[in-house]
Amino acid sequence: MAIKTALTFEEKVTAAYLHHAQGVDQHVIAMAMGVNMGRVNEACVAVRKALTPNSAPGNVTQLKEKRA
């Protein structure tokens, strides 16, 4: 199986779900999807960040904390 260099949007969501909700290790997901483990890690971080309420860009609370 050839190593892919990127994940599609659906693959990123699937990888993040498998890791965060099902507890599958990132290296196992990477091997199954045929990508480098770094791509899986990036997907997991991006999805977690997107789902965290205070991490949204332009969040007023976040901006106030940066100014203080």
TIRO-2110 file (N, C-alpha, C; in Angstrom, 1 decimal):
// TIRO-2110
0.8, -1.2, 0.0, N, 1, A
0.0, 0.0, 0.0, CA, 1, A
0.9, 1.2, 0.0, C, 1, A
0.6, 2.2, -0.9, N, 2, A
1.4, 3.4, -1.0, CA, 2, A
1.0, 4.4, 0.1, C, 2, A
2.0, 5.1, 0.6, N, 3, A
1.7, 6.1, 1.6, CA, 3, A
1.1, 7.4, 1.0, C, 3, A
-0.1, 7.8, 1.4, N, 4, A
-0.7, 9.0, 1.0, CA, 4, A
-0.1, 10.2, 1.7, C, 4, A
-0.2, 11.4, 1.1, N, 5, A
0.4, 12.5, 1.7, CA, 5, A
-0.6, 13.4, 2.4, C, 5, A
-1.9, 13.2, 2.2, N, 6, A
-2.9, 14.0, 2.8, CA, 6, A
-4.2, 13.2, 3.0, C, 6, A
-5.0, 13.7, 3.9, N, 7, A
-6.3, 13.1, 4.2, CA, 7, A
-7.4, 14.0, 3.7, C, 7, A
-8.5, 13.4, 3.2, N, 8, A
-9.6, 14.2, 2.8, CA, 8, A
-10.4, 14.7, 4.0, C, 8, A
-11.3, 15.6, 3.9, N, 9, A
-12.1, 16.1, 5.0, CA, 9, A
-12.7, 14.9, 5.8, C, 9, A
-13.4, 14.0, 5.0, N, 10, A
-14.1, 12.9, 5.6, CA, 10, A
-13.1, 12.0, 6.4, C, 10, A
-11.9, 11.8, 5.8, N, 11, A
-10.9, 10.9, 6.5, CA, 11, A
-10.4, 11.6, 7.8, C, 11, A
-10.3, 12.9, 7.8, N, 12, A
-9.9, 13.7, 8.9, CA, 12, A
-10.9, 13.5, 10.1, C, 12, A
-12.1, 13.7, 9.7, N, 13, A
-13.2, 13.5, 10.7, CA, 13, A
-13.2, 12.1, 11.3, C, 13, A
-13.1, 11.1, 10.4, N, 14, A
-13.1, 9.7, 10.8, CA, 14, A
-11.9, 9.4, 11.7, C, 14, A
-10.7, 9.9, 11.3, N, 15, A
-9.5, 9.7, 12.2, CA, 15, A
-9.7, 10.3, 13.5, C, 15, A
-10.2, 11.5, 13.6, N, 16, A
-10.4, 12.2, 14.9, CA, 16, A
-11.5, 11.4, 15.7, C, 16, A
-12.5, 10.9, 15.1, N, 17, A
-13.6, 10.2, 15.8, CA, 17, A
-13.0, 8.9, 16.4, C, 17, A
-12.2, 8.2, 15.6, N, 18, A
-11.6, 6.9, 16.0, CA, 18, A
-10.7, 7.1, 17.2, C, 18, A
-9.9, 8.2, 17.1, N, 19, A
-9.0, 8.5, 18.2, CA, 19, A
-9.6, 9.0, 19.5, C, 19, A
-10.5, 10.0, 19.4, N, 20, A
-11.1, 10.7, 20.5, CA, 20, A
-12.2, 9.9, 21.1, C, 20, A
-13.1, 9.4, 20.3, N, 21, A
-14.3, 8.7, 20.8, CA, 21, A
-14.1, 7.2, 21.0, C, 21, A
-13.3, 6.6, 20.2, N, 22, A
-13.1, 5.1, 20.3, CA, 22, A
-11.9, 4.7, 21.0, C, 22, A
-10.9, 5.7, 21.1, N, 23, A
-9.7, 5.4, 21.8, CA, 23, A
-8.6, 4.6, 21.0, C, 23, A
-8.8, 4.6, 19.7, N, 24, A
-7.8, 4.0, 18.9, CA, 24, A
-6.5, 4.8, 18.8, C, 24, A
-5.4, 4.2, 18.9, N, 25, A
-4.1, 4.9, 18.9, CA, 25, A
-3.9, 5.5, 17.5, C, 25, A
-3.2, 6.6, 17.5, N, 26, A
-3.0, 7.3, 16.2, CA, 26, A
-2.1, 6.5, 15.2, C, 26, A
-1.2, 5.8, 15.7, N, 27, A
-0.3, 5.0, 14.8, CA, 27, A
-1.1, 3.9, 14.1, C, 27, A
-2.1, 3.4, 14.8, N, 28, A
-2.9, 2.3, 14.3, CA, 28, A
-3.8, 2.9, 13.2, C, 28, A
-4.4, 4.1, 13.4, N, 29, A
-5.2, 4.8, 12.4, CA, 29, A
-4.4, 5.1, 11.2, C, 29, A
-3.2, 5.6, 11.4, N, 30, A
-2.3, 6.0, 10.3, CA, 30, A
-2.0, 4.8, 9.5, C, 30, A
-1.7, 3.7, 10.1, N, 31, A
-1.4, 2.5, 9.3, CA, 31, A
-2.6, 2.0, 8.5, C, 31, A
-3.8, 2.1, 9.1, N, 32, A
-5.0, 1.6, 8.4, CA, 32, A
-5.4, 2.5, 7.3, C, 32, A
-5.1, 3.8, 7.4, N, 33, A
-5.4, 4.8, 6.4, CA, 33, A
-4.3, 5.0, 5.4, C, 33, A
-3.2, 4.5, 5.6, N, 34, A
-2.0, 4.6, 4.7, CA, 34, A
-1.4, 5.9, 4.7, C, 34, A
-1.4, 6.6, 5.8, N, 35, A
-0.7, 7.9, 5.9, CA, 35, A
0.3, 8.0, 7.0, C, 35, A
1.1, 9.0, 7.0, N, 36, A
2.0, 9.3, 8.1, CA, 36, A
1.2, 9.6, 9.4, C, 36, A
1.8, 9.2, 10.5, N, 37, A
1.1, 9.5, 11.8, CA, 37, A
0.9, 11.0, 12.0, C, 37, A
1.8, 11.8, 11.5, N, 38, A
1.6, 13.2, 11.7, CA, 38, A
0.4, 13.8, 11.0, C, 38, A
-0.1, 13.2, 9.9, N, 39, A
-1.3, 13.6, 9.3, CA, 39, A
-2.5, 13.3, 10.2, C, 39, A
-2.5, 12.2, 10.9, N, 40, A
-3.6, 11.8, 11.8, CA, 40, A
-3.6, 12.7, 13.0, C, 40, A
-2.4, 13.0, 13.5, N, 41, A
-2.3, 14.0, 14.6, CA, 41, A
-2.8, 15.3, 14.3, C, 41, A
-2.5, 15.8, 13.1, N, 42, A
-3.0, 17.1, 12.6, CA, 42, A
-4.5, 17.1, 12.6, C, 42, A
-5.1, 16.0, 12.0, N, 43, A
-6.5, 15.9, 11.9, CA, 43, A
-7.2, 15.9, 13.3, C, 43, A
-6.6, 15.2, 14.2, N, 44, A
-7.2, 15.1, 15.6, CA, 44, A
-7.1, 16.5, 16.3, C, 44, A
-6.0, 17.2, 16.1, N, 45, A
-5.9, 18.5, 16.8, CA, 45, A
-6.8, 19.5, 16.1, C, 45, A
-7.0, 19.5, 14.8, N, 46, A
-7.8, 20.4, 14.1, CA, 46, A
-9.3, 20.2, 14.5, C, 46, A
-9.7, 18.9, 14.5, N, 47, A
-11.1, 18.6, 14.9, CA, 47, A
-11.4, 19.0, 16.3, C, 47, A
-10.5, 18.7, 17.2, N, 48, A
-10.6, 19.0, 18.6, CA, 48, A
-10.7, 20.5, 18.8, C, 48, A
-9.9, 21.3, 18.1, N, 49, A
-9.8, 22.7, 18.2, CA, 49, A
-11.1, 23.3, 17.6, C, 49, A
-11.6, 22.7, 16.5, N, 50, A
-12.9, 23.2, 15.9, CA, 50, A
-14.1, 23.0, 16.8, C, 50, A
-14.0, 22.0, 17.7, N, 51, A
-15.2, 21.6, 18.5, CA, 51, A
-15.1, 22.3, 19.9, C, 51, A
-13.9, 22.9, 20.2, N, 52, A
-13.8, 23.6, 21.5, CA, 52, A
-14.4, 25.0, 21.4, C, 52, A
-15.4, 25.3, 22.2, N, 53, A
-16.1, 26.5, 22.1, CA, 53, A
-15.2, 27.8, 22.2, C, 53, A
-14.2, 27.8, 23.1, N, 54, A
-13.4, 29.0, 23.3, CA, 54, A
-12.3, 29.1, 22.4, C, 54, A
-12.1, 28.2, 21.4, N, 55, A
-11.0, 28.3, 20.5, CA, 55, A
-11.4, 28.9, 19.1, C, 55, A
-12.7, 29.3, 19.0, N, 56, A
-13.1, 29.9, 17.8, CA, 56, A
-12.4, 31.3, 17.5, C, 56, A
-12.0, 31.5, 16.3, N, 57, A
-11.3, 32.8, 16.1, CA, 57, A
-12.3, 34.0, 16.3, C, 57, A
-11.8, 35.0, 16.9, N, 58, A
-12.6, 36.2, 17.1, CA, 58, A
-13.5, 36.1, 18.4, C, 58, A
-13.3, 35.0, 19.2, N, 59, A
-14.0, 34.8, 20.4, CA, 59, A
-13.7, 36.0, 21.3, C, 59, A
-14.8, 36.7, 21.8, N, 60, A
-14.6, 37.9, 22.6, CA, 60, A
-13.8, 37.6, 23.9, C, 60, A
-14.1, 36.5, 24.6, N, 61, A
-13.4, 36.1, 25.8, CA, 61, A
-11.9, 35.9, 25.5, C, 61, A
-11.6, 35.2, 24.4, N, 62, A
-10.2, 35.0, 24.1, CA, 62, A
-9.5, 36.3, 23.8, C, 62, A
-10.1, 37.2, 23.1, N, 63, A
-9.5, 38.5, 22.8, CA, 63, A
-9.2, 39.3, 24.0, C, 63, A
-10.2, 39.3, 25.0, N, 64, A
-10.0, 40.0, 26.2, CA, 64, A
-8.8, 39.5, 27.0, C, 64, A
-8.7, 38.1, 27.0, N, 65, A
-7.6, 37.5, 27.8, CA, 65, A
-6.2, 37.9, 27.1, C, 65, A
-6.2, 38.0, 25.8, N, 66, A
-4.9, 38.3, 25.2, CA, 66, A
-4.5, 39.8, 25.5, C, 66, A
-5.5, 40.7, 25.6, N, 67, A
-5.2, 42.1, 25.9, CA, 67, A
-4.7, 42.3, 27.3, C, 67, A
-5.2, 41.4, 28.2, N, 68, A
-4.9, 41.6, 29.7, CA, 68, A
-3.5, 41.3, 30.0, C, 68, A
END
